């Protein structure tokens, strides 16, 4: 799952990024509302976390423009304010949830899980052939055992298993996991594919990751 965070307190933004990366999310952080709008327009995000008080464009305006454009993306609002009127304004503008600073990391993660579930019900487990991916424990399982996948391994396997047999391009992996403005070279995708192939082999999986020349990768049963 890919998240956009718009938070002008740089230290807090870094802390939030670490929380989500530790829990196998991909997250981009910006520090003003103008950049948030640019990223939301150009990026491929599953949810957004918006601070209300931001320079250039405030979080409420970002949210309203998002909704005016027809987006139903789940949005969590962050603010140091706790007044009822501020919460009502955020919710009436289209927010899915409202969190007041300071907050606990567990509360933040639970809030994001809640708003993404409300947007679309997601199975906690994905299965193909004799393997299962547990989205809550990040474990890849087979009848012979299980292995916990690292952050980007998990996200790549989730993309492959969410659309069995469909080809996922290198660009799709890069945009959804590393971000469209990343400096990372695209050959990193091949590196992670090789990691996943080794883990599938170690688990005795009856599925494999197939490479389609100049197209991408897909997961197929042998």
C-alpha positions, -999 to 999 in steps of 0.1 A, spaced: 0 0 0 13 34 -10 6 65 11 12 102 7 21 122 38 18 160 38 33 173 71 53 205 75 70 195 107 100 178 91 110 158 123 75 145 127 73 136 90 105 116 93 92 98 123 59 89 106 77 77 75 98 54 97 67 40 114 50 31 81 81 18 64 87 -5 94 52 -18 89 57 -26 51 40 5 37 55 27 9 52 63 18 62 96 2 65 128 24 60 164 13 60 195 35 35 218 20 1 216 4 12 227 -30 36 197 -33 9 175 -19 -14 184 -48 13 178 -73 22 144 -59 -15 134 -56 -20 143 -93 10 125 -105 14 96 -81 -4 63 -75 -16 64 -39 -39 43 -19 -44 68 9 -33 103 21 -24 117 54 -28 155 55 -18 180 81 -43 209 83 -19 237 89 6 237 61 24 265 41 13 275 6 -19 254 6 -36 242 38 -47 206 43 -85 214 41 -80 230 7 -59 201 -6 -87 178 6 -115 198 -10 -96 199 -43 -91 162 -42 -128 156 -36 -138 182 -62 -118 162 -87 -139 131 -80 -113 112 -59 -126 88 -32 -91 82 -18 -92 76 19 -78 107 37 -67 110 73 -64 146 87 -37 155 112 -38 186 134 -25 201 166 -60 216 171 -86 197 191 -116 220 188 -148 203 177 -154 229 150 -120 220 133 -129 183 134 -163 190 119 -148 212 91 -124 184 82 -150 157 82 -175 178 63 -148 186 37 -145 148 29 -120 134 54 -124 98 65 -108 102 99 -93 129 121 -63 125 144 -51 151 169 -14 155 177 2 141 197 -8 106 188 5 71 194 21 52 165 -4 23 171 -33 47 169 -20 62 136 -16 27 120 -50 16 132 -66 48 118 -50 41 84 -61 5 85 -96 17 93 -100 42 65 -85 19 39 -109 -9 50 -138 14 47 -128 23 12 -126 -13 0 -127 -45 19 -94 -63 15 -87 -100 23 -61 -104 49 -46 -134 29 -39 -139 -8 -34 -174 -22 -23 -189 -54 -12 -225 -59 2 -238 -27 14 -205 -13 -4 -179 8 6 -143 16 -6 -130 50 -11 -93 48 -11 -89 86 21 -108 94 39 -103 60 46 -140 59 47 -161 27 35 -196 36 34 -230 20 27 -265 33 64 -269 41 69 -237 61 68 -199 60 91 -169 57 86 -133 67 91 -110 37 110 -77 40 92 -45 31 96 -42 -6 96 -80 -11 62 -81 6 48 -52 -16 61 -68 -48 46 -102 -39 13 -85 -29 11 -68 -63 18 -101 -82 -6 -121 -61 -34 -95 -63 -36 -100 -101 -26 -136 -108 -13 -141 -143 -14 -104 -150 19 -89 -161 32 -62 -137 56 -39 -155 89 -26 -141 75 9 -142 44 -2 -122 67 -17 -95 88 15 -94 59 39 -93 39 20 -67 68 10 -44 97 33 -49 77 64 -60 76 82 -93 104 106 -84 128 81 -70 165 82 -78 167 44 -75 177 26 -107 150 3 -122 173 -27 -121 165 -29 -84 132 -47 -95 152 -76 -110 172 -78 -77 140 -82 -56 125 -106 -81 155 -128 -76 151 -127 -39 115 -137 -42 123 -165 -66 148 -180 -41 122 -178 -13 95 -195 -34 120 -222 -42 129 -227 -6 92 -230 3 86 -257 -24 61 -234 -41 43 -247 -72 41 -212 -86 69 -192 -102 76 -156 -113 76 -155 -151 95 -128 -169 79 -115 -201 105 -97 -223 100 -60 -225 67 -63 -206 73 -73 -169 66 -101 -145 37 -123 -136 30 -151 -111 19 -184 -126 12 -219 -114 36 -246 -127 
